[in-house]
Amino acid sequence: MTEVKTGILSVQSISGKQKSRPIRLQLSSDHLTLQQEEWVTAALQEEDEAFLNMVRDVTVQRIDGAGLGLCVKGGAEHHLPVLISRIIKGQAADLTGKLVVGDSILKVNDVDVETTTHDNVVQMLKDAGETIKLTVKHFKPASHFLNKGNNLRKDSTEEERQLRIPGLPRIEKTWTDVVCVPLLYGRVSRYFPGTDKLRSNSFEVFGVDGSSSGPVYCEDNRVMAEWIQSVTSNINSLLSQMVQMTNRLLVPDEQIFLMMWTSEKMSADRHCQAWKPKFLSLKSADVLLFDIPPMHARDWVTCEMKYKVYECMFKFLEDSELPDDRQYCCRIQTGCGDDIILSTECRSELLQLEKAWHTTNTLAVKRLVSKTFGCTWRGALSGLTIDLNYGFSLYDHQTKSFMWTYKFSQLKSSSDDGNKKLVLTFNNETCKETETREIECTDLRTLMYCIHAFLSAKLASIDPTLLANF
């Protein structure tokens, strides 16, 4: 179920040099949009637009020898016209009803001042007498900024702002989009990028297109948890839809069981970052790890990290086994010798991965049914077969016969020397004694993991509720 929500939080620049600023988050089913509040010029009516585009002659009459009641900025030395930057309410300029902030003064008493310096124009205004003729035209490029300053004056009341003449370009605050992060294949993280350090009261949302929300700060942990849950829920919903849509195009044996973001622990000599984002997928009998999510059919074929689940060992890491301060970690050990440590953002994601792993393994072993490994037993070339229905059996290549067979339930223990030797101890149901079978296999690690995978699948076949309890 997707969530739609809006809230005011705050963000900080990636460099951290700028102060945090208010930001509005708008969460939809497929995007997270960040908006900042900005001053914009309101749309003018047609007659107001015509008024501001005119060159106007305005006569200003001083009151009892007082000033004109206006302030100016700009001038030739600034490569700008002289601009009216403020009109004081109730004074001469304001009483004309024809001057607005942002007007450029073209002439003073018919004397051209377009190339005159600021100080000279100010002096001309002072010396112009009791009645002054100003020729003006609105200067749009500066209007927005000058009017923004007037709207923000501390001595400007709401009544004063409402009484401005109709032709004045009004400015108003509005929320404008800063960045829009797509949630399909997106991810949420509380960690500082590449590290095991958690941010304080903040999280970041990353889009597959390279966009990012930047660190979003919350007022407390409860608010942060609610936002993370909402964004994550929408991401998972989109991934679930993508899995369902893709599976409709795949044969049953090639179905996708899980897609999710994790982080891989990197070795210090290979990477400058301690942790690197990895997109994990469990598909058919494979576990695949991507730097970029597979969005095209060819991406699945060209994946660099791809292993058979039944040739791997999956386990949670206990607190004493954690490599650093990341809490929710698991290890995937592969038959080819790779040792992969992954972390998730929360325990529920780790449990989701564990459950999907066992489901994938069980279905993969059921399709495979049996797997045979070349080995030697008592110096003779043999083949050890692990069969989901019949258990263990050893076939002698020279005599073309089976030397021994045992059910999975007869396996009592196993041990290995970490090199080639594997010792299996079985209960003989006939004589009620134990029998030890020692073999040598060059692919010992894969063999051990396959035995574990077949035993796990057998247990799940006997008791289907076993998978539901993971």
Buried (B, 14 or more C-beta within 10 A) or exposed (E): EBBEEEBEBBBBEEEEEEEBEEBBBBBBEBBBBBBBEEBEBEEBEEEBEEBBEEEBEBEBEBBEEEBBBBBBBBBBEEEBBBBBBBBEBEBBBBBBEBBBBBBBBBBBBEEEBEEBBBEBBBEBBEEBEEEBBBBBBBBEEBBBBBBBBBBEEEEBEEEEEEEBBEBBBBBEEEBEEBBBBBBBBBBBBBBBBBBBBBBEBBBBBBBBEEBBBBBBBBEEEEBBEBBBEBBBBBBBBBBEBBBEEBBEEEEEEBBBBBBBBBBBBBEEEEEEEBBBBBBBBBBBBBBBBBEEBBEEEEEBEEBEBBBBBBBBBBEBBEEEEBBEEBBBBBBBBBBEEEEBBBBBBBEEBBBBBBBBBBBBBBBBBEEBEEBEBEBBBEEEEBBBBBBBEBBBBBBBEEEEEEBBBBBBEBBEEBEBEEEBEBEBBBBEEEEEEEBEBEBBBEBBBBBBBBBBBBBBBBBBBEEEEBBEEE
